[in-house]
Amino acid sequence: VSPGETFTVNLTINPGEPIAGAQADLLFDPSLITATAVIDGGMFDMWVDFNLEIDNVHGAIRNISAVDMGNVTTPGTFAIIEFTAGSAGGTSPLNLSNVIVGDPNGIPVNIEPNNGNVTVVLDNIPPEITGVMATSTFIPSSCLWEVNISSVVTDNEGVDEVYVNISYPDGTYENFSITQNTTGDIYYCNLSLIHISE
């Protein structure tokens, strides 16, 4: 993920036998990511959030819990956790702790928790702009110059926005996006400019 990006992590369960509830804590690195919300994943009938605690100082979400009045046998999403990435780069663990999954009689079943991680990637490499070209054709019938400007723009993390700056002879200038005008890595714009005779 990128700095400042909001993303979600799903806690899923694949039951090997009928289950009727689950609880867990999730541990993370608060210097890299911040938890902003924990949402019912819809796997069980009842979302139990009165003891839910988001601790962004110590990097823990405690007492994620849900129960079912019957039983659940199909895989599903127990909880959805929303995070926001910080400004520092690095990899945060996403470690499950205190995990209990119970059967319809309240007896814990055997579990195999799978931990994860998320990496905040800093983009310190500027985009590469090459092959800048400007061509013009005068159209006598309309006294217009048809101008085409193009360039190859690439970036290791992908290109979000491309703008072109045009300075005119009278000292004015124009800045506008050409992000939508693209063929592969080539960005372009076409302008019609009025020919002014001296």
N, C-alpha and C positions, 0 to 999 in steps of 0.2 A: 504494500500500500504506500501511498505518498503522504508526506507531512500534511496534517490538517484534514486528511480524508476520513469520512465516516464510513464504517463498514460493519457488517454483522457476522456473528459466529453462531452457528446452529449446534446445539447439543442434541444429538440423536441417539436413539436406543433401538437396537435390533433384538427383540426378545427371543430367547431360546425356549421359553415356556410362558404360560400366561402370567402377566404381571398387573399390579393394581396401584402402583405408585413409585415415585423415585424422589431422591433428594441428593444434592451435591453442592460442593463449593468449587469455585474456579479461581485459580491463582494466576497472576500476570505481573508484568514489569510496569509499574506505574510511571517510571521515567520515560517510557516509550509510548504507551497507550493509556487512554482514560475510558473507563466504562461509563456510559451515559444512561443505559436503560436495560432492563431485563423483561422480556415479554413472553407470555404464555405461548408455547409452541403448538398447543392444541392436541397433544397426544392423549392427555388424560381429561376426565370430566371436570375436575376442580383444580384451579390454580391457587396455590397457597402462598401468599406473599406477605403475610403480616409480620414474619420474622426476617424477610429478605433484607439484606444489607449490602450496599455497594460501598466499598472502602478503597478509595483511590489514593489514599496515603500509603497503605501497606500493600496494595495490589491484590485485593481479594473481593470476591462476590460470595457471600455466605448465605446458606439456607435457601438455595433454589429448590423449590418443592412443588409437587403436584400429586394428586391422588385420583383414583377412578372408583366409582361405585360398583363396577362390574370387573371386567378384566380386559387387558389389551394383549393381543397376540401378533399384531402386525408392526413392522418398523415405523417409526415416526419421529417427529421433532419434539423433544421434551421442553426445550427453552430456546429462545432467540436472544442473543446478547448483542447490544449495540455499543461499539467503541468508536473513539476518535483518536487518530494517530497524532502524536506530538510532533515537535520540530526536530527532535534528535533521530538519528538513524540507528538501526540495530534490530535484533531479533528478540521478541518477547515470547517466553513460554506461555502456553495456555494449558495449565496442568489441573486436572480434576483431582479433588480431594474430598474425603469423607463421603464417598459415594455409597448410597444404599438404594437398592432396587428390591421391592417386596412383592411377594405373590398375593393372591386375593385373601389369604389368611394372615397377612402381615409378617410372613416369614421371609427373611432376606434370601435372595437367590444368588447363585454364583455369577460374578460379573468379570469382565475383562475390559477395564477402562482404557481408552486410547487418548493420549494427550496430543496436543498440537502446538503450533507456534505461528507467529505472524511477523513478517519483516517489514520495517519502515525503511523505504529506500530513498536516500537523498539523491536528487538529480543535480550533480555538480558539473555535468558536462554540458556546455552550451550547444544549441542547435547549430548545424552546419548549413550555411547558405552559399551555394555555388551556382555557376552558370547564369548569372544575372544578364538578361538580354532585354533590350528595348528596340523595337522596330516601328517605323512610321511610314505611312503611305498617304500622300496628299490626294484628295478627291476634288478636282476642279469644279465639278458641277454643283457641289454643295459647300465649297470653300472650307472643307473640314480636313483635319489630319486624323486619320485612324491610327491610333497608337496601341501597340501590344507590348506589355511588360510581363516577363516570366522569369522564374528562378526555380532551382531545385532546392528544397528545404527538407532536411532530415534531422532526426533526433533519436538518441538511444532509448528514450522513454516514450517516444511518440510525439507528434506535433499537435498541439492544442489550438493555437491561433497563429495566423500569418497576417501581417499588416504591411502595407506599402505606403511610403512617404513620397509625395511628389512636390517639388519646389517649382513654382512658375516664374517666368521672367519678370513679372511685376512685383516679386518679393513675397507673394502669398504662397501658402503651401496647403496641402491636403493630406490627411492621414485616414486610411480606411482599411477594413478587413477584406482580405481575399481568400479567407479560409475555405469558403464554399466553392471556390473556383479551382478545382484540382483534378489532375489526371495523374494518378500514382503519386510520386513525390514532386511533381511539377505544379507550381502554383502560378496563376496568371491573372491578368486583368486586361480588358479592352476599353479604350477610351476614345471618345470623339471630341476633338478640340477645335475650336474656331480659329481659322487662319486670319491674323490681323496684318494688313499691309502697312508698311511705313511710308 
